[in-house]
């Protein structure tokens, strides 16, 4: 009888645990410490602090943190470098818009509505080579639409992936600009 009760308890626990949602992987934070340093060498690198005004939402704060981490890790001074690179973020914003497909029926509304995020940053790079300086302002814009029926976990994964993609797009723009002082 005791064996039957223990077996019944075990079966009930298995059935109950099957009703629980599976544990999902913890999301990584974007640190960029795994990034290699940029293949550009400067004698001095000055990174101005990002403007941390009150953010309209958490995603904007996450982007500002990611950009700060990216600049401080990716661009560092070297002994064999020439010139001074100044990095000044002018503005970093994330706009969130609610979108709904009006053509679909109201019954399907959770599957026809989206949150759209537009990531935008204006960053000024100024390279001083001996007496002359050359500056350039980069504006990088990228957007994503996330369906409203996604779980919080899926939404966070989408936002992290767009931030990684955004930083990669910024990296490509900076490296293509050819910020190099001739020795």
VOSERO-680191 format. One record per residue (C-alpha): x, y, z; chain; residue in one letter. Coordinates in steps of 0.25 Angstrom, whole numbers, plus 2048, in hexadecimal, padded with zeros to 3 digits. Layout:
REM VOSERO-680191
<nugu><X>X</X><Y>Y</Y><Z>Z</Z><chain>A</chain><res>A</res></nugu>
...
This chain:
REM VOSERO-680191
<nugu><X>800</X><Y>800</Y><Z>800</Z><chain>A</chain><res>X</res></nugu>
<nugu><X>80B</X><Y>80A</Y><Z>803</Z><chain>A</chain><res>X</res></nugu>
<nugu><X>812</X><Y>806</Y><Z>7F6</Z><chain>A</chain><res>X</res></nugu>
<nugu><X>805</X><Y>809</Y><Z>7EF</Z><chain>A</chain><res>X</res></nugu>
<nugu><X>804</X><Y>817</Y><Z>7F6</Z><chain>A</chain><res>X</res></nugu>
<nugu><X>812</X><Y>81A</Y><Z>7F3</Z><chain>A</chain><res>X</res></nugu>
<nugu><X>811</X><Y>816</Y><Z>7E4</Z><chain>A</chain><res>X</res></nugu>
<nugu><X>804</X><Y>81E</Y><Z>7E3</Z><chain>A</chain><res>X</res></nugu>
<nugu><X>80B</X><Y>82A</Y><Z>7E9</Z><chain>A</chain><res>X</res></nugu>
<nugu><X>816</X><Y>829</Y><Z>7DF</Z><chain>A</chain><res>X</res></nugu>
<nugu><X>80D</X><Y>828</Y><Z>7D4</Z><chain>A</chain><res>X</res></nugu>
<nugu><X>805</X><Y>834</Y><Z>7D9</Z><chain>A</chain><res>X</res></nugu>
<nugu><X>813</X><Y>83C</Y><Z>7DA</Z><chain>A</chain><res>X</res></nugu>
<nugu><X>817</X><Y>838</Y><Z>7CC</Z><chain>A</chain><res>X</res></nugu>
<nugu><X>809</X><Y>83D</Y><Z>7C6</Z><chain>A</chain><res>X</res></nugu>
<nugu><X>80A</X><Y>84A</Y><Z>7CE</Z><chain>A</chain><res>X</res></nugu>
<nugu><X>818</X><Y>84D</Y><Z>7C9</Z><chain>A</chain><res>X</res></nugu>
<nugu><X>814</X><Y>84A</Y><Z>7BB</Z><chain>A</chain><res>X</res></nugu>
<nugu><X>80A</X><Y>855</Y><Z>7BC</Z><chain>A</chain><res>X</res></nugu>
<nugu><X>815</X><Y>85F</Y><Z>7C0</Z><chain>A</chain><res>X</res></nugu>
<nugu><X>81B</X><Y>867</Y><Z>7B5</Z><chain>A</chain><res>X</res></nugu>
<nugu><X>829</X><Y>862</Y><Z>7B1</Z><chain>A</chain><res>X</res></nugu>
<nugu><X>834</X><Y>86A</Y><Z>7B7</Z><chain>A</chain><res>X</res></nugu>
<nugu><X>83A</X><Y>873</Y><Z>7AD</Z><chain>A</chain><res>X</res></nugu>
<nugu><X>848</X><Y>877</Y><Z>7AB</Z><chain>A</chain><res>X</res></nugu>
<nugu><X>84D</X><Y>884</Y><Z>7B2</Z><chain>A</chain><res>X</res></nugu>
<nugu><X>84F</X><Y>88F</Y><Z>7A9</Z><chain>A</chain><res>X</res></nugu>
<nugu><X>85E</X><Y>894</Y><Z>7A7</Z><chain>A</chain><res>X</res></nugu>
<nugu><X>861</X><Y>8A3</Y><Z>7A9</Z><chain>A</chain><res>X</res></nugu>
<nugu><X>868</X><Y>8AA</Y><Z>79E</Z><chain>A</chain><res>X</res></nugu>
<nugu><X>876</X><Y>8AD</Y><Z>7A3</Z><chain>A</chain><res>X</res></nugu>
<nugu><X>87E</X><Y>8AC</Y><Z>796</Z><chain>A</chain><res>X</res></nugu>
<nugu><X>88B</X><Y>8A7</Y><Z>79E</Z><chain>A</chain><res>X</res></nugu>
<nugu><X>88B</X><Y>89C</Y><Z>794</Z><chain>A</chain><res>X</res></nugu>
<nugu><X>88D</X><Y>8A6</Y><Z>789</Z><chain>A</chain><res>X</res></nugu>
<nugu><X>89B</X><Y>8A8</Y><Z>783</Z><chain>A</chain><res>X</res></nugu>
<nugu><X>8A0</X><Y>8B6</Y><Z>784</Z><chain>A</chain><res>X</res></nugu>
<nugu><X>89E</X><Y>8BD</Y><Z>777</Z><chain>A</chain><res>X</res></nugu>
<nugu><X>8A9</X><Y>8BB</Y><Z>76D</Z><chain>A</chain><res>X</res></nugu>
<nugu><X>8AC</X><Y>8CA</Y><Z>76E</Z><chain>A</chain><res>X</res></nugu>
<nugu><X>8B7</X><Y>8D0</Y><Z>777</Z><chain>A</chain><res>X</res></nugu>
<nugu><X>8B7</X><Y>8DD</Y><Z>77D</Z><chain>A</chain><res>X</res></nugu>
<nugu><X>8C0</X><Y>8E3</Y><Z>787</Z><chain>A</chain><res>X</res></nugu>
<nugu><X>8B5</X><Y>8E9</Y><Z>790</Z><chain>A</chain><res>X</res></nugu>
<nugu><X>8A6</X><Y>8E5</Y><Z>790</Z><chain>A</chain><res>X</res></nugu>
<nugu><X>89C</X><Y>8EE</Y><Z>797</Z><chain>A</chain><res>X</res></nugu>
<nugu><X>88E</X><Y>8E9</Y><Z>799</Z><chain>A</chain><res>X</res></nugu>
<nugu><X>884</X><Y>8F3</Y><Z>79E</Z><chain>A</chain><res>X</res></nugu>
<nugu><X>879</X><Y>8EE</Y><Z>7A8</Z><chain>A</chain><res>X</res></nugu>
<nugu><X>86C</X><Y>8EB</Y><Z>7A1</Z><chain>A</chain><res>X</res></nugu>
<nugu><X>861</X><Y>8F4</Y><Z>7A5</Z><chain>A</chain><res>X</res></nugu>
<nugu><X>859</X><Y>8ED</Y><Z>7AF</Z><chain>A</chain><res>X</res></nugu>
<nugu><X>84D</X><Y>8F5</Y><Z>7B0</Z><chain>A</chain><res>X</res></nugu>
<nugu><X>840</X><Y>8EF</Y><Z>7B5</Z><chain>A</chain><res>X</res></nugu>
<nugu><X>83D</X><Y>8E4</Y><Z>7AB</Z><chain>A</chain><res>X</res></nugu>
<nugu><X>82F</X><Y>8E2</Y><Z>7A6</Z><chain>A</chain><res>X</res></nugu>
<nugu><X>830</X><Y>8D3</Y><Z>7A8</Z><chain>A</chain><res>X</res></nugu>
<nugu><X>83A</X><Y>8C8</Y><Z>7AC</Z><chain>A</chain><res>X</res></nugu>
<nugu><X>83E</X><Y>8C4</Y><Z>79E</Z><chain>A</chain><res>X</res></nugu>
<nugu><X>844</X><Y>8D2</Y><Z>79C</Z><chain>A</chain><res>X</res></nugu>
<nugu><X>84C</X><Y>8D0</Y><Z>7A9</Z><chain>A</chain><res>X</res></nugu>
<nugu><X>851</X><Y>8C3</Y><Z>7A4</Z><chain>A</chain><res>X</res></nugu>
<nugu><X>855</X><Y>8C9</Y><Z>796</Z><chain>A</chain><res>X</res></nugu>
<nugu><X>85D</X><Y>8D4</Y><Z>79E</Z><chain>A</chain><res>X</res></nugu>
<nugu><X>864</X><Y>8CA</Y><Z>7A6</Z><chain>A</chain><res>X</res></nugu>
<nugu><X>867</X><Y>8C1</Y><Z>79A</Z><chain>A</chain><res>X</res></nugu>
<nugu><X>86D</X><Y>8CD</Y><Z>793</Z><chain>A</chain><res>X</res></nugu>
<nugu><X>875</X><Y>8D2</Y><Z>79F</Z><chain>A</chain><res>X</res></nugu>
<nugu><X>87B</X><Y>8C4</Y><Z>7A0</Z><chain>A</chain><res>X</res></nugu>
<nugu><X>87E</X><Y>8C2</Y><Z>791</Z><chain>A</chain><res>X</res></nugu>
<nugu><X>885</X><Y>8D0</Y><Z>790</Z><chain>A</chain><res>X</res></nugu>
<nugu><X>88E</X><Y>8CD</Y><Z>79D</Z><chain>A</chain><res>X</res></nugu>
<nugu><X>892</X><Y>8BF</Y><Z>798</Z><chain>A</chain><res>X</res></nugu>
<nugu><X>893</X><Y>8C1</Y><Z>789</Z><chain>A</chain><res>X</res></nugu>
<nugu><X>89B</X><Y>8CD</Y><Z>789</Z><chain>A</chain><res>X</res></nugu>
<nugu><X>8A8</X><Y>8CE</Y><Z>792</Z><chain>A</chain><res>X</res></nugu>
<nugu><X>8B5</X><Y>8D5</Y><Z>791</Z><chain>A</chain><res>X</res></nugu>
<nugu><X>8C1</X><Y>8CE</Y><Z>78C</Z><chain>A</chain><res>X</res></nugu>
<nugu><X>8D0</X><Y>8D2</Y><Z>78D</Z><chain>A</chain><res>X</res></nugu>
<nugu><X>8D2</X><Y>8D0</Y><Z>77E</Z><chain>A</chain><res>X</res></nugu>
<nugu><X>8C6</X><Y>8D8</Y><Z>77B</Z><chain>A</chain><res>X</res></nugu>
<nugu><X>8C5</X><Y>8E7</Y><Z>775</Z><chain>A</chain><res>X</res></nugu>
<nugu><X>8BC</X><Y>8F2</Y><Z>778</Z><chain>A</chain><res>X</res></nugu>
<nugu><X>8B0</X><Y>8F4</Y><Z>782</Z><chain>A</chain><res>X</res></nugu>
<nugu><X>8A3</X><Y>8EE</Y><Z>77F</Z><chain>A</chain><res>X</res></nugu>
<nugu><X>897</X><Y>8F5</Y><Z>786</Z><chain>A</chain><res>X</res></nugu>
<nugu><X>88A</X><Y>8EE</Y><Z>787</Z><chain>A</chain><res>X</res></nugu>
<nugu><X>87E</X><Y>8F6</Y><Z>78B</Z><chain>A</chain><res>X</res></nugu>
<nugu><X>870</X><Y>8F0</Y><Z>78B</Z><chain>A</chain><res>X</res></nugu>
<nugu><X>866</X><Y>8FC</Y><Z>788</Z><chain>A</chain><res>X</res></nugu>
<nugu><X>859</X><Y>8F5</Y><Z>78A</Z><chain>A</chain><res>X</res></nugu>
<nugu><X>854</X><Y>8E6</Y><Z>78C</Z><chain>A</chain><res>X</res></nugu>
<nugu><X>845</X><Y>8E4</Y><Z>78B</Z><chain>A</chain><res>X</res></nugu>
<nugu><X>83C</X><Y>8D8</Y><Z>78A</Z><chain>A</chain><res>X</res></nugu>
<nugu><X>82E</X><Y>8DB</Y><Z>785</Z><chain>A</chain><res>X</res></nugu>
<nugu><X>823</X><Y>8D1</Y><Z>788</Z><chain>A</chain><res>X</res></nugu>
<nugu><X>816</X><Y>8D1</Y><Z>77F</Z><chain>A</chain><res>X</res></nugu>
<nugu><X>80A</X><Y>8C8</Y><Z>780</Z><chain>A</chain><res>X</res></nugu>
<nugu><X>806</X><Y>8C2</Y><Z>772</Z><chain>A</chain><res>X</res></nugu>
<nugu><X>7F9</X><Y>8BB</Y><Z>76F</Z><chain>A</chain><res>X</res></nugu>
<nugu><X>7F5</X><Y>8B4</Y><Z>762</Z><chain>A</chain><res>X</res></nugu>
<nugu><X>7E7</X><Y>8BA</Y><Z>760</Z><chain>A</chain><res>X</res></nugu>
<nugu><X>7E4</X><Y>8B0</Y><Z>754</Z><chain>A</chain><res>X</res></nugu>
<nugu><X>7E3</X><Y>8A4</Y><Z>75E</Z><chain>A</chain><res>X</res></nugu>
<nugu><X>7D8</X><Y>8A1</Y><Z>766</Z><chain>A</chain><res>X</res></nugu>
<nugu><X>7D7</X><Y>8A5</Y><Z>775</Z><chain>A</chain><res>X</res></nugu>
<nugu><X>7D7</X><Y>896</Y><Z>779</Z><chain>A</chain><res>X</res></nugu>
<nugu><X>7E5</X><Y>895</Y><Z>774</Z><chain>A</chain><res>X</res></nugu>
<nugu><X>7EA</X><Y>8A2</Y><Z>77A</Z><chain>A</chain><res>X</res></nugu>
<nugu><X>7F5</X><Y>89C</Y><Z>783</Z><chain>A</chain><res>X</res></nugu>
<nugu><X>7FB</X><Y>897</Y><Z>776</Z><chain>A</chain><res>X</res></nugu>
<nugu><X>7FA</X><Y>8A3</Y><Z>76E</Z><chain>A</chain><res>X</res></nugu>
<nugu><X>7FF</X><Y>8AE</Y><Z>777</Z><chain>A</chain><res>X</res></nugu>
<nugu><X>80E</X><Y>8B1</Y><Z>779</Z><chain>A</chain><res>X</res></nugu>
<nugu><X>817</X><Y>8BA</Y><Z>781</Z><chain>A</chain><res>X</res></nugu>
<nugu><X>821</X><Y>8C1</Y><Z>778</Z><chain>A</chain><res>X</res></nugu>
<nugu><X>82E</X><Y>8C6</Y><Z>77E</Z><chain>A</chain><res>X</res></nugu>
<nugu><X>837</X><Y>8D0</Y><Z>776</Z><chain>A</chain><res>X</res></nugu>
<nugu><X>845</X><Y>8D1</Y><Z>77B</Z><chain>A</chain><res>X</res></nugu>
<nugu><X>84C</X><Y>8DE</Y><Z>777</Z><chain>A</chain><res>X</res></nugu>
<nugu><X>85A</X><Y>8E3</Y><Z>77C</Z><chain>A</chain><res>X</res></nugu>
<nugu><X>862</X><Y>8EF</Y><Z>777</Z><chain>A</chain><res>X</res></nugu>
<nugu><X>870</X><Y>8EE</Y><Z>77A</Z><chain>A</chain><res>X</res></nugu>
<nugu><X>87B</X><Y>8F8</Y><Z>777</Z><chain>A</chain><res>X</res></nugu>
<nugu><X>889</X><Y>8F2</Y><Z>774</Z><chain>A</chain><res>X</res></nugu>
<nugu><X>895</X><Y>8FC</Y><Z>774</Z><chain>A</chain><res>X</res></nugu>
<nugu><X>8A3</X><Y>8F8</Y><Z>770</Z><chain>A</chain><res>X</res></nugu>
<nugu><X>8AE</X><Y>902</Y><Z>773</Z><chain>A</chain><res>X</res></nugu>
<nugu><X>8BB</X><Y>8FF</Y><Z>76B</Z><chain>A</chain><res>X</res></nugu>
<nugu><X>8C6</X><Y>908</Y><Z>76F</Z><chain>A</chain><res>X</res></nugu>
<nugu><X>8C0</X><Y>916</Y><Z>76C</Z><chain>A</chain><res>X</res></nugu>
<nugu><X>8B4</X><Y>912</Y><Z>763</Z><chain>A</chain><res>X</res></nugu>
<nugu><X>8A7</X><Y>90C</Y><Z>768</Z><chain>A</chain><res>X</res></nugu>
<nugu><X>89C</X><Y>905</Y><Z>760</Z><chain>A</chain><res>X</res></nugu>
<nugu><X>88F</X><Y>902</Y><Z>766</Z><chain>A</chain><res>X</res></nugu>
<nugu><X>883</X><Y>8FB</Y><Z>762</Z><chain>A</chain><res>X</res></nugu>
<nugu><X>875</X><Y>8F9</Y><Z>767</Z><chain>A</chain><res>X</res></nugu>
<nugu><X>86F</X><Y>8EB</Y><Z>766</Z><chain>A</chain><res>X</res></nugu>
<nugu><X>860</X><Y>8E8</Y><Z>766</Z><chain>A</chain><res>X</res></nugu>
<nugu><X>85C</X><Y>8DA</Y><Z>767</Z><chain>A</chain><res>X</res></nugu>
<nugu><X>84D</X><Y>8D6</Y><Z>767</Z><chain>A</chain><res>X</res></nugu>
<nugu><X>848</X><Y>8C8</Y><Z>768</Z><chain>A</chain><res>X</res></nugu>
<nugu><X>83A</X><Y>8C3</Y><Z>76B</Z><chain>A</chain><res>X</res></nugu>
<nugu><X>833</X><Y>8B6</Y><Z>76F</Z><chain>A</chain><res>X</res></nugu>
<nugu><X>824</X><Y>8B2</Y><Z>771</Z><chain>A</chain><res>X</res></nugu>
<nugu><X>821</X><Y>8A8</Y><Z>77C</Z><chain>A</chain><res>X</res></nugu>
<nugu><X>813</X><Y>8A1</Y><Z>77C</Z><chain>A</chain><res>X</res></nugu>
<nugu><X>80B</X><Y>8A4</Y><Z>788</Z><chain>A</chain><res>X</res></nugu>
<nugu><X>808</X><Y>895</Y><Z>78B</Z><chain>A</chain><res>X</res></nugu>
<nugu><X>817</X><Y>892</Y><Z>78D</Z><chain>A</chain><res>X</res></nugu>
<nugu><X>81B</X><Y>88E</Y><Z>79C</Z><chain>A</chain><res>X</res></nugu>
<nugu><X>824</X><Y>898</Y><Z>7A4</Z><chain>A</chain><res>X</res></nugu>
<nugu><X>82F</X><Y>88E</Y><Z>7A1</Z><chain>A</chain><res>X</res></nugu>
<nugu><X>82D</X><Y>88E</Y><Z>792</Z><chain>A</chain><res>X</res></nugu>
<nugu><X>82C</X><Y>89E</Y><Z>792</Z><chain>A</chain><res>X</res></nugu>
<nugu><X>839</X><Y>89F</Y><Z>79A</Z><chain>A</chain><res>X</res></nugu>
<nugu><X>840</X><Y>896</Y><Z>790</Z><chain>A</chain><res>X</res></nugu>
<nugu><X>83B</X><Y>89E</Y><Z>785</Z><chain>A</chain><res>X</res></nugu>
<nugu><X>83F</X><Y>8AB</Y><Z>78B</Z><chain>A</chain><res>X</res></nugu>
<nugu><X>84D</X><Y>8A6</Y><Z>78F</Z><chain>A</chain><res>X</res></nugu>
<nugu><X>84F</X><Y>8A1</Y><Z>780</Z><chain>A</chain><res>X</res></nugu>
<nugu><X>84B</X><Y>8AE</Y><Z>77A</Z><chain>A</chain><res>X</res></nugu>
<nugu><X>855</X><Y>8B5</Y><Z>784</Z><chain>A</chain><res>X</res></nugu>
<nugu><X>860</X><Y>8AC</Y><Z>780</Z><chain>A</chain><res>X</res></nugu>
<nugu><X>85D</X><Y>8AE</Y><Z>771</Z><chain>A</chain><res>X</res></nugu>
<nugu><X>85C</X><Y>8BD</Y><Z>774</Z><chain>A</chain><res>X</res></nugu>
<nugu><X>86A</X><Y>8BD</Y><Z>77A</Z><chain>A</chain><res>X</res></nugu>
<nugu><X>86F</X><Y>8B5</Y><Z>76E</Z><chain>A</chain><res>X</res></nugu>
<nugu><X>86A</X><Y>8BF</Y><Z>764</Z><chain>A</chain><res>X</res></nugu>
<nugu><X>870</X><Y>8CB</Y><Z>76C</Z><chain>A</chain><res>X</res></nugu>
<nugu><X>87D</X><Y>8C3</Y><Z>76C</Z><chain>A</chain><res>X</res></nugu>
<nugu><X>87D</X><Y>8C1</Y><Z>75D</Z><chain>A</chain><res>X</res></nugu>
<nugu><X>87A</X><Y>8D0</Y><Z>75B</Z><chain>A</chain><res>X</res></nugu>
<nugu><X>886</X><Y>8D4</Y><Z>764</Z><chain>A</chain><res>X</res></nugu>
<nugu><X>890</X><Y>8CB</Y><Z>75E</Z><chain>A</chain><res>X</res></nugu>
<nugu><X>88B</X><Y>8CE</Y><Z>74F</Z><chain>A</chain><res>X</res></nugu>
<nugu><X>88E</X><Y>8DD</Y><Z>752</Z><chain>A</chain><res>X</res></nugu>
<nugu><X>89D</X><Y>8DA</Y><Z>753</Z><chain>A</chain><res>X</res></nugu>
<nugu><X>8A1</X><Y>8E2</Y><Z>75F</Z><chain>A</chain><res>X</res></nugu>
<nugu><X>8B0</X><Y>8E1</Y><Z>75E</Z><chain>A</chain><res>X</res></nugu>
<nugu><X>8BB</X><Y>8EB</Y><Z>760</Z><chain>A</chain><res>X</res></nugu>
<nugu><X>8C7</X><Y>8E9</Y><Z>757</Z><chain>A</chain><res>X</res></nugu>
<nugu><X>8D4</X><Y>8E8</Y><Z>75E</Z><chain>A</chain><res>X</res></nugu>
